[in-house]
Structures are given as structure tokens and as C-alpha cells.
Amino acid sequence: MKRLLISATVIALAGSALAQDAHKVVRVEDVTWVDHPVFKGAKTAILVGDPTKAEVIVQRVKFPPNYRVPPHTHPYAEVVTVLTGSYGNNFGEKFEPTGEMLKPGSLFVLPANHPHYTWTANEETILQVQFTGPGGYSARYRYLQLLECAVGRSCSLSVLLPQ
């Protein structure tokens, strides 16, 4: 089953890549980091594609040490490669940071609409994430953020503002 999922994701990404209309090279020194629009304290860089369009997106995400991403889903499958640091990833709707910490060079595939959560160890971690857009996070993720807020856990003002 895992092989089938990985094969289907790679074929989908490769097929969408053919729709890209220009050759592009991104040098590490040219990567521009900006604040992540959802994960406060994290940074992101879009290397390829437009996340608002139905095309291949390659993005990097930089997490600070000891970062926690609460349970959420994506409307798309994604292929994630750990570039630096240590990265934990697990499935479910309750945050329980247990399991293997992935090292640089490790890769995993997340199916669409599958609840998952992630965390970093005591070092900065950079990921490369590939998916076919349009990008986004589900309404369920916003709901879970509001629940965290309601029970007095981590809460930022942006969670309380209408979107």
C-alpha cells in the first residue's frame, strides 16, 4: 500500500511538473525566507510554483528548535524531505510527540486530508515540501487552533480574528 501511495504521488507530481513552462534553477544563496503565514515563528520559501494555482509547488519550511505543529490536514498529498535538523511526524488528531525523529535525507509521504502533527528537536530544522496546488490548510486546522485557544494552550491573536 505504501509503495502504491508513493508511486501515485510521484507520478502526480511528475505529471504536473511537465505543466511548468520554464526551466528554473534555485541556488541556495538565492532562497528568500519569509514568515510562514500559518505557523508563527517558522519561515517559508516558495522555490517553484504558485501555491494558489493547480501546479507543482516546491517549498522549504524552516522551523526553530523545539517547534510544535498542532494536528492539521491538507487538501493535497505532499512529499516531505528533511534537509537539516531532526523532525518528528505522526498521525492523529491528538498531539503526542512520540516516534522516530527523522534525520537529514529522510523522506515521507503524507496522503491528502490525513490528520497529522509534527515537531522538531533542539535544533533548527529545514524541510523541502512538494505538492500539487492549490495549497491550503483545512477549516479543521483552524477549528483545532480555536480549541487550543479555548482550553488555554498556545494561542495567538491571529487565531481569534476572522479570516
C-alpha positions as CSV (number, residue, x, y, z in Angstrom):
1,M,0.0,0.0,0.0
2,K,2.8,2.4,0.9
3,R,4.5,1.7,-2.5
4,L,1.3,2.4,-4.3
5,L,0.8,5.7,-2.4
6,I,4.4,6.8,-3.1
7,S,4.2,5.8,-6.7
8,A,0.9,7.6,-7.2
9,T,2.2,10.8,-5.6
10,V,5.5,10.7,-7.6
11,I,3.5,10.2,-10.8
12,A,1.1,13.0,-10.0
13,L,4.0,15.4,-9.1
14,A,5.9,14.4,-12.2
15,G,2.9,14.8,-14.5
16,S,2.2,18.3,-13.0
17,A,5.8,19.2,-13.4
18,L,5.5,18.8,-17.1
19,A,2.9,21.6,-17.0
20,Q,5.5,24.0,-15.7
21,D,6.5,26.1,-18.7
22,A,10.0,27.3,-17.8
23,H,13.4,25.9,-16.8
24,K,14.3,27.2,-13.3
25,V,17.3,26.9,-11.1
26,V,17.2,27.9,-7.5
27,R,20.6,28.4,-5.8
28,V,20.7,28.1,-2.0
29,E,22.1,31.6,-1.7
30,D,19.1,33.0,-3.6
31,V,16.4,31.5,-1.4
32,T,14.3,34.2,0.2
33,W,12.7,33.3,3.5
34,V,9.5,35.0,4.8
35,D,7.4,34.5,7.8
36,H,5.2,31.4,7.5
37,P,1.6,32.6,7.0
38,V,0.2,29.9,9.4
39,F,2.9,28.6,11.7
40,K,4.1,31.6,13.7
41,G,7.8,31.6,14.3
42,A,8.5,29.4,11.3
43,K,9.8,30.7,7.9
44,T,8.9,29.6,4.4
45,A,10.3,30.0,0.9
46,I,8.4,29.1,-2.3
47,L,11.0,27.7,-4.7
48,V,8.8,26.6,-7.6
49,G,5.2,27.3,-8.5
50,D,2.3,29.4,-7.3
51,P,0.5,27.9,-4.3
52,T,-2.8,29.4,-5.4
53,K,-2.7,27.5,-8.7
54,A,-3.1,23.9,-9.7
55,E,0.6,23.3,-10.4
56,V,3.6,21.7,-8.7
57,I,4.8,23.6,-5.7
58,V,8.2,23.1,-4.1
59,Q,8.6,25.0,-0.8
60,R,11.0,25.0,2.0
61,V,10.0,25.4,5.6
62,K,12.4,26.4,8.4
63,F,11.3,25.6,11.9
64,P,13.1,26.8,15.1
65,P,14.3,24.4,17.7
66,N,11.6,22.6,19.8
67,Y,8.8,23.7,17.5
68,R,5.4,22.0,17.6
69,V,2.8,22.0,14.7
70,P,-0.6,21.0,16.0
71,P,-2.8,18.4,14.3
72,H,-4.0,19.6,10.9
73,T,-4.8,18.3,7.4
74,H,-4.0,19.4,3.8
75,P,-6.4,19.1,0.8
76,Y,-3.4,17.6,-1.1
77,A,-0.8,14.8,-0.7
78,E,2.7,16.0,0.0
79,V,6.2,14.6,-0.2
80,V,8.5,15.9,2.6
81,T,12.3,15.7,2.7
82,V,14.3,16.6,5.8
83,L,17.2,18.8,4.7
84,T,18.7,19.7,8.1
85,G,17.9,19.1,11.7
86,S,15.7,16.4,13.3
87,Y,12.0,16.1,12.5
88,G,9.2,14.1,14.1
89,N,5.9,13.4,12.3
90,N,3.0,11.4,13.5
91,F,-0.7,10.8,12.5
92,G,-3.8,11.5,14.5
93,E,-5.9,14.3,15.9
94,K,-4.2,14.5,19.3
95,F,-0.7,15.8,19.6
96,E,1.6,13.1,21.1
97,P,5.2,13.7,20.1
98,T,6.4,10.1,20.1
99,G,8.1,8.1,17.5
100,E,11.2,8.3,15.3
101,M,13.0,11.6,14.7
102,L,13.8,11.8,11.0
103,K,17.3,12.8,10.1
104,P,18.6,14.8,7.0
105,G,17.9,12.9,3.8
106,S,14.8,11.2,5.2
107,L,11.6,11.4,3.1
108,F,8.0,10.7,3.9
109,V,4.7,11.0,2.0
110,L,1.5,12.4,3.6
111,P,-1.8,11.5,2.0
112,A,-4.4,14.2,1.4
113,N,-6.8,15.0,4.2
114,H,-4.9,12.9,6.7
115,P,-4.7,14.4,10.2
116,H,-1.0,14.7,11.3
117,Y,1.2,16.8,13.5
118,T,4.9,17.5,13.7
119,W,7.7,18.7,15.9
120,T,11.4,19.5,15.9
121,A,14.2,18.6,18.3
122,N,16.6,21.1,19.9
123,E,18.0,22.4,16.6
124,E,16.7,24.4,13.6
125,T,15.1,22.1,11.0
126,I,14.6,22.8,7.3
127,L,12.2,20.7,5.2
128,Q,11.5,20.6,1.5
129,V,7.8,20.0,0.7
130,Q,6.4,19.2,-2.7
131,F,2.8,19.1,-3.6
132,T,0.3,19.9,-6.3
133,G,-1.6,23.1,-5.6
134,P,-3.6,24.9,-4.8
135,G,-2.2,24.9,-1.3
136,G,-4.0,25.5,2.0
137,Y,-5.0,24.1,5.3
138,S,-8.3,22.8,6.1
139,A,-11.0,24.5,8.2
140,R,-10.4,21.7,10.6
141,Y,-7.0,23.1,11.3
142,R,-8.5,26.5,12.2
143,Y,-11.0,24.7,14.4
144,L,-8.3,22.9,16.2
145,Q,-6.4,26.1,16.8
146,L,-9.5,27.7,18.3
147,L,-9.9,24.7,20.6
148,E,-6.3,25.0,21.7
149,C,-7.1,28.7,22.5
150,A,-10.3,27.8,24.4
151,V,-8.5,25.4,26.7
152,G,-5.7,27.9,27.5
153,R,-3.0,26.3,25.4
154,S,-0.9,28.2,22.9
155,C,-3.0,30.9,21.4
156,S,-2.2,33.9,19.2
157,L,-4.4,36.9,18.4
158,S,-4.5,35.9,14.8
159,V,-6.4,32.8,15.6
160,L,-9.2,34.8,17.1
161,L,-9.5,37.2,14.2
162,P,-11.9,36.4,11.4
163,Q,-10.4,35.1,8.2
